């Protein structure tokens, strides 16, 4: 074979190799039909260049994948997990960690860590270290990645570094640390760590910076989303509190008439679906006008508040008390039969009668306070809130007629 023929064949092979590289195929080989040293050296360098380009393509593709994940709105932890699972071919590591700088810029707080030795991990989410005077503070000054390829040596020179002590105790010997920068402000760090010495080289830093940029964008997005989420929760809480306050009686803090009637309506409907009774108790403070006239309206208000507390504190958590009007209270008892309702009503009557009430004057005179109680149940034909209230009111009238400080049951409920 002449040199000219050989040269033509080589040129064709080189053109084909270039075409392969453009197509993303960097696995090259050339015919072994020459021993000319310059040609062999050139082809060897060509193959090495192709291999280098192959690595760079992988790096580019992996970073593009991360960018796509971020643009899709993926959760930060999911992106970090994806990096951990797929970046081994680009950067060697046994551990990846991510930490944020506190709002006061005094601390660094670990937010995410993943290793191939979870049972031995010492620095986990929530771990906090001081930033002032640390080596991480120096990284923020340069805003450039830092390579430490012998952490045992670094620890010997910095024996007070607790973070280094912990990471070395995990078996880590090399680390690559990169600051996370957003809007020209440092917000945290990402750490790649290896159990082998001398793991990281300058080429890893370039890839690391690209990853750090992507993570910084996502961290800022996550912070913004978290801020919006927190504000939304605050708004929901505020609206809930406002709704709760708007349903409460200003004096006694129990449900006002509108709210308790709405509760009664809903309870009647729910109990009807379950084929179980709803009980309504109406309680009226006996001779309340006399209390106001004798001891004053301030004392009268105190009596109203204390009676409401007595009623509320001696009921089940799912029972409900409201101020029906003036000195009259309504108690709603879901799924309670007549016998149980009477026992509950008697307990409430007794609690109020036994409680000591005092006036606001200097003599602190004990004020006699009692209640009269009327009971009505929904399973006796009282299908609406108006019906059951009317029957409970009739029973209350009967309790007063019998001498007050009494309990009466709607005649239709009595056996």
C-alpha positions as CSV (number, residue, x, y, z in Angstrom):
1,X,0.0,0.0,0.0
2,X,1.5,3.3,-1.0
3,X,1.9,6.2,1.3
4,X,-0.7,8.2,-0.7
5,X,-3.3,5.5,-0.5
6,X,-2.6,5.2,3.3
7,X,-2.9,9.0,3.7
8,X,-6.3,9.1,1.8
9,X,-7.6,6.2,4.0
10,X,-6.5,8.0,7.1
11,X,-8.1,11.3,6.0
12,X,-11.4,9.4,5.4
13,X,-11.1,7.8,8.9
14,X,-10.4,11.2,10.5
15,X,-13.4,12.7,8.8
16,X,-15.6,9.8,9.9
17,X,-14.3,10.3,13.5
18,X,-15.2,14.0,13.4
19,X,-18.6,13.1,12.1
20,X,-19.0,10.6,15.0
21,X,-18.1,13.2,17.6
22,X,-20.5,15.7,16.1
23,X,-23.2,13.0,16.4
24,X,-22.3,12.5,20.1
25,X,-20.4,9.2,19.6
26,X,-16.9,9.7,21.1
27,X,-15.8,6.1,21.1
28,X,-13.1,6.2,18.4
29,X,-10.7,3.6,16.9
30,X,-8.4,3.7,13.9
31,X,-6.9,1.0,11.7
32,X,-3.7,-0.6,13.0
33,X,-2.0,-0.7,9.6
34,X,0.9,1.8,10.2
35,X,3.8,2.1,12.4
36,X,4.6,5.7,11.6
37,X,5.1,7.3,15.1
38,X,3.7,10.8,14.3
39,X,0.5,9.3,12.9
40,X,0.1,7.0,15.9
41,X,0.8,9.8,18.3
42,X,-1.8,12.0,16.6
43,X,-4.4,9.3,16.6
44,X,-3.7,8.6,20.3
45,X,-4.3,12.3,21.1
46,X,-7.4,12.3,18.9
47,X,-8.8,9.4,20.9
48,X,-8.0,11.1,24.2
49,X,-9.6,14.3,23.0
50,X,-12.7,12.3,22.0
51,X,-12.8,10.7,25.5
52,X,-12.4,14.1,27.1
53,X,-15.3,15.5,24.9
54,X,-17.4,12.5,25.9
55,X,-17.0,13.4,29.6
56,X,-17.8,17.0,28.9
57,X,-21.0,16.0,27.0
58,X,-22.0,13.9,29.9
59,X,-21.4,16.8,32.2
60,X,-23.4,19.1,30.0
61,X,-26.3,16.6,29.7
62,X,-26.4,16.0,33.4
63,X,-26.5,19.7,34.2
64,X,-29.2,20.2,31.5
65,X,-31.2,17.5,33.2
66,X,-30.9,19.3,36.5
67,X,-31.8,22.6,34.9
68,X,-34.9,21.0,33.3
69,X,-35.9,19.6,36.8
70,X,-35.6,23.1,38.3
71,X,-37.6,24.7,35.5
72,X,-40.3,22.1,36.0
73,X,-40.7,23.4,39.5
74,X,-39.3,20.2,41.2
75,X,-38.8,20.2,44.9
76,X,-35.2,20.9,46.0
77,X,-34.8,17.6,47.8
78,X,-35.9,15.7,44.7
79,X,-33.3,17.6,42.6
80,X,-30.6,16.9,45.2
81,X,-31.5,13.2,45.2
82,X,-31.3,13.1,41.5
83,X,-27.8,14.7,41.6
84,X,-26.7,12.2,44.1
85,X,-28.0,9.3,42.1
86,X,-26.6,10.4,38.7
87,X,-23.5,12.5,39.0
88,X,-21.0,9.8,40.0
89,X,-19.7,9.6,36.5
90,X,-18.8,13.3,36.6
91,X,-17.6,13.9,40.1
92,X,-16.6,11.1,42.6
93,X,-18.3,11.3,46.0
94,X,-19.6,9.2,48.9
95,X,-21.5,12.0,50.4
96,X,-23.3,15.2,49.3
97,X,-24.6,17.8,51.7
98,X,-26.4,21.1,51.5
99,X,-26.5,23.9,54.1
100,X,-28.0,27.4,54.3
101,X,-26.8,30.5,56.1
102,X,-29.1,31.7,58.8
103,X,-30.9,35.0,58.4
104,X,-28.6,36.7,60.8
105,X,-25.6,35.4,58.9
106,X,-24.1,34.0,62.1
107,X,-24.7,30.2,61.6
108,X,-24.7,27.5,58.9
109,X,-27.5,25.0,59.2
110,X,-27.5,21.7,57.4
111,X,-30.7,21.1,55.4
112,X,-30.0,18.0,53.4
113,X,-27.5,15.1,53.5
114,X,-27.2,11.9,51.6
115,X,-24.4,9.3,51.9
116,X,-23.7,5.7,51.0
117,X,-23.2,5.0,54.7
118,X,-26.4,6.3,56.4
119,X,-25.9,4.5,59.6
120,X,-22.6,6.3,60.2
121,X,-23.6,9.8,59.2
122,X,-22.8,12.3,61.9
123,X,-23.7,15.6,60.3
124,X,-27.4,15.5,59.5
125,X,-30.3,17.9,58.8
126,X,-30.5,20.4,61.5
127,X,-26.8,20.4,62.4
128,X,-25.7,24.0,63.2
129,X,-22.2,25.5,63.1
130,X,-20.9,29.0,63.7
131,X,-20.0,30.9,60.6
132,X,-17.9,33.7,62.1
133,X,-14.2,32.9,62.0
134,X,-14.7,29.6,60.2
135,X,-13.1,28.4,57.0
136,X,-16.5,28.6,55.3
137,X,-16.5,32.4,56.0
138,X,-13.3,32.6,53.9
139,X,-15.0,30.7,51.0
140,X,-17.8,33.4,51.1
141,X,-15.1,36.1,50.7
142,X,-13.7,34.5,47.6
143,X,-17.0,33.1,46.4
144,X,-14.9,30.3,44.8
145,X,-15.0,26.5,45.5
146,X,-12.5,25.0,47.9
147,X,-10.8,21.6,47.6
148,X,-9.4,19.8,50.6
149,X,-7.8,16.5,49.6
150,X,-6.4,15.5,53.0
151,X,-8.9,16.2,55.8
152,X,-6.8,14.4,58.3
153,X,-4.0,16.9,57.7
154,X,-6.5,19.7,57.7
155,X,-7.8,18.6,61.1
156,X,-4.3,18.3,62.5
157,X,-3.8,22.0,61.5
158,X,-7.3,23.0,62.7
159,X,-8.0,20.7,65.7
160,X,-10.9,22.9,67.1
161,X,-13.0,22.4,63.9
162,X,-15.9,20.3,65.2
163,X,-17.4,20.0,61.8
164,X,-14.2,18.6,60.4
165,X,-13.9,16.2,63.4
166,X,-17.4,14.9,62.6
167,X,-16.9,14.5,58.9
168,X,-13.6,12.7,59.4
169,X,-15.2,10.4,61.9
170,X,-17.6,9.4,59.1
171,X,-14.5,8.2,57.1
172,X,-14.4,11.2,54.7
173,X,-10.9,12.2,53.5
174,X,-11.5,14.7,50.7
175,X,-14.1,17.4,50.2
176,X,-15.1,19.9,47.6
177,X,-17.1,22.9,48.9
178,X,-18.9,25.5,46.8
179,X,-20.7,28.6,47.9
180,X,-24.3,29.1,46.8
181,X,-24.8,32.6,45.5
182,X,-28.1,34.2,44.6
183,X,-28.5,37.8,43.5
184,X,-24.8,38.3,44.4
185,X,-25.5,37.3,48.0
186,X,-24.2,34.2,49.7
187,X,-27.1,31.9,50.8
188,X,-25.4,28.6,51.7
189,X,-23.0,25.8,50.6
190,X,-23.1,22.5,48.8
191,X,-20.5,19.9,49.8
192,X,-19.2,16.9,47.8
193,X,-17.1,14.5,49.9
194,X,-15.1,11.3,49.3
195,X,-13.6,8.6,51.5
196,X,-10.5,8.7,49.3
197,X,-7.6,11.1,49.6
198,X,-6.7,13.4,46.6
199,X,-10.1,12.9,45.0
200,X,-10.8,16.3,43.6
201,X,-9.1,18.3,40.8
202,X,-9.6,21.7,39.3
203,X,-11.7,20.2,36.5
204,X,-14.3,19.2,39.1
205,X,-14.6,22.8,40.3
206,X,-16.0,23.9,37.0
207,X,-18.7,21.3,37.0
208,X,-19.3,22.1,40.7
209,X,-19.8,25.8,40.0
210,X,-22.5,24.9,37.3
211,X,-24.3,22.7,39.7
212,X,-24.1,25.3,42.5
213,X,-25.6,28.0,40.2
214,X,-28.6,25.7,39.5
215,X,-29.0,24.8,43.2
216,X,-28.8,28.5,44.1
217,X,-31.7,29.3,41.7
218,X,-33.8,26.5,43.2
219,X,-33.0,27.5,46.8
220,X,-34.2,31.0,46.1
221,X,-37.3,29.6,44.5
222,X,-37.9,27.3,47.4
223,X,-37.4,30.2,49.8
224,X,-39.9,32.2,47.9
225,X,-42.4,29.3,47.8
226,X,-41.9,28.8,51.5
227,X,-42.5,32.5,52.2
228,X,-45.7,32.4,50.1
229,X,-46.7,29.2,51.9
230,X,-46.1,30.7,55.3
231,X,-48.0,33.9,54.4
232,X,-50.9,31.8,53.1
233,X,-51.0,29.8,56.3
234,X,-50.9,33.0,58.4
235,X,-53.8,34.3,56.3
236,X,-55.7,31.1,56.8
237,X,-55.1,31.2,60.5
238,X,-56.0,34.9,60.7
239,X,-59.2,34.3,58.8
240,X,-60.0,31.3,61.0
241,X,-59.4,33.3,64.1
242,X,-61.5,36.2,62.7
243,X,-64.3,33.7,61.9
244,X,-64.0,32.2,65.4
245,X,-64.1,35.6,67.0
246,X,-67.0,36.7,64.9
247,X,-69.0,33.7,66.1
248,X,-68.3,34.4,69.8
249,X,-70.3,36.4,72.3
250,X,-68.2,39.4,73.3
251,X,-68.9,39.1,77.1
252,X,-68.7,35.3,77.7
253,X,-66.6,34.2,74.7
254,X,-69.0,31.3,74.1
255,X,-71.0,31.1,70.8
256,X,-73.5,33.8,70.2
257,X,-77.0,33.1,69.2
258,X,-76.4,33.0,65.5
259,X,-73.4,30.7,65.8
260,X,-75.1,28.3,68.2
261,X,-78.2,28.1,66.1
262,X,-76.1,27.2,63.1
263,X,-74.4,24.5,65.1
264,X,-77.8,23.2,66.2
265,X,-79.0,23.0,62.6
266,X,-75.9,21.1,61.4
267,X,-76.1,18.7,64.4
268,X,-79.7,17.9,63.8
269,X,-79.0,17.1,60.2
270,X,-76.0,14.9,61.1
271,X,-77.8,13.1,63.9
272,X,-80.8,12.5,61.7
273,X,-78.6,10.8,59.0
274,X,-77.2,8.6,61.8
275,X,-80.7,7.9,63.2
276,X,-79.6,9.2,66.6
277,X,-81.2,11.9,68.9
278,X,-80.0,15.5,69.5
279,X,-80.7,17.0,72.9
280,X,-81.1,20.7,73.6
281,X,-80.8,22.1,77.1
282,X,-82.0,25.7,77.8
283,X,-80.7,27.1,81.1
284,X,-81.8,30.4,82.6
285,X,-80.2,32.2,85.5
286,X,-82.8,32.5,88.2
287,X,-83.7,36.1,89.4
288,X,-80.9,37.6,87.3
289,X,-82.7,41.0,87.3
290,X,-82.5,41.0,91.1
291,X,-78.7,40.3,90.8
292,X,-78.2,43.3,88.5
293,X,-80.4,45.6,90.6
294,X,-78.8,44.5,93.9
295,X,-75.1,44.1,93.1
296,X,-74.8,46.1,89.9
297,X,-74.4,45.3,86.2
298,X,-70.6,44.7,86.5
299,X,-71.3,42.0,89.0
300,X,-74.1,40.7,86.7
301,X,-71.6,40.5,83.8
302,X,-69.2,38.6,86.1
303,X,-72.0,36.1,86.9
304,X,-72.8,35.6,83.2
305,X,-69.1,34.9,82.5
306,X,-68.7,32.5,85.4
307,X,-71.9,30.6,84.7
308,X,-70.7,30.1,81.0
309,X,-67.4,28.8,82.3
310,X,-69.2,26.4,84.6
311,X,-71.3,25.0,81.8
312,X,-68.5,24.7,79.3
313,X,-66.1,23.0,81.7
314,X,-68.5,20.2,82.6
315,X,-69.4,19.0,79.1
316,X,-67.9,16.7,76.6
317,X,-65.4,18.1,74.1
318,X,-67.9,17.8,71.2
319,X,-70.9,19.3,73.1
320,X,-71.5,23.0,72.5
321,X,-72.6,25.9,74.7
322,X,-74.0,29.2,73.5
323,X,-75.6,32.4,74.8
324,X,-79.1,32.3,73.6
325,X,-80.0,35.8,74.9
326,X,-79.7,37.9,78.0
327,X,-79.2,35.4,80.9
328,X,-80.3,32.4,78.9
329,X,-77.9,29.7,77.7
330,X,-78.3,26.8,75.3
331,X,-76.4,23.5,75.4
332,X,-76.4,21.1,72.5
333,X,-75.7,17.4,73.2
334,X,-75.3,15.2,70.1
335,X,-76.4,11.6,70.4
336,X,-77.7,11.7,74.0
337,X,-80.9,9.9,75.2
338,X,-83.3,11.4,77.7
339,X,-81.9,9.6,80.8
340,X,-78.3,10.7,80.0
341,X,-79.5,14.2,79.1
342,X,-81.2,14.5,82.5
343,X,-78.0,13.5,84.3
344,X,-76.0,16.0,82.4
345,X,-78.5,18.8,83.1
346,X,-78.6,17.9,86.8
347,X,-74.7,18.0,86.9
348,X,-74.8,21.5,85.3
349,X,-77.5,22.7,87.7
350,X,-75.6,21.4,90.7
351,X,-72.3,22.9,89.6
352,X,-73.8,26.4,89.3
353,X,-75.7,26.1,92.6
354,X,-72.6,25.0,94.5
355,X,-70.3,27.6,93.0
356,X,-69.4,30.7,95.0
357,X,-70.1,34.0,93.3
358,X,-68.9,37.2,94.7
359,X,-69.8,40.9,94.1
360,X,-67.3,43.6,93.3
361,X,-67.8,45.5,96.5
362,X,-65.4,45.5,99.4
363,X,-67.5,43.1,101.5
364,X,-67.1,40.4,98.8
365,X,-70.6,39.0,99.7
366,X,-71.5,35.5,98.4
367,X,-74.2,35.9,95.8
368,X,-76.7,33.0,95.5
369,X,-76.9,31.9,91.8
370,X,-79.0,29.1,90.5
371,X,-80.3,28.0,87.1
372,X,-83.6,26.6,85.8
373,X,-83.2,24.0,83.0
374,X,-85.5,22.8,80.2
375,X,-84.7,19.7,78.1
376,X,-86.0,18.6,74.7
377,X,-85.0,15.8,72.3
378,X,-85.2,15.7,68.6
379,X,-86.4,12.1,68.4
380,X,-89.8,13.1,69.8
381,X,-91.0,14.8,66.6
382,X,-88.8,17.9,66.9
383,X,-87.3,17.8,63.4
384,X,-86.2,21.5,63.1
385,X,-84.2,23.8,65.3
386,X,-87.2,26.0,65.8
387,X,-89.3,23.0,67.0
388,X,-86.8,21.7,69.5
389,X,-86.0,25.2,70.9
390,X,-89.7,25.8,71.4
391,X,-90.1,22.5,73.3
392,X,-87.0,23.2,75.4
393,X,-88.4,26.7,76.2
394,X,-91.7,25.2,77.2
395,X,-89.9,22.8,79.6
396,X,-87.8,25.7,81.0
397,X,-91.0,27.6,81.7
398,X,-92.3,24.5,83.6
399,X,-89.0,24.3,85.7
400,X,-89.5,28.0,86.7
401,X,-93.2,27.4,87.5
402,X,-92.1,24.5,89.8
403,X,-90.0,26.9,91.9
404,X,-86.8,27.5,89.9
405,X,-83.5,25.7,90.4
406,X,-85.2,22.8,88.8
407,X,-85.0,20.6,85.7
408,X,-88.0,19.9,83.5
409,X,-88.3,17.7,80.4
410,X,-90.5,18.5,77.5
411,X,-93.7,16.5,78.3
412,X,-93.6,14.8,74.9
413,X,-90.1,13.4,75.9
414,X,-91.2,12.1,79.2
415,X,-91.9,8.4,79.4
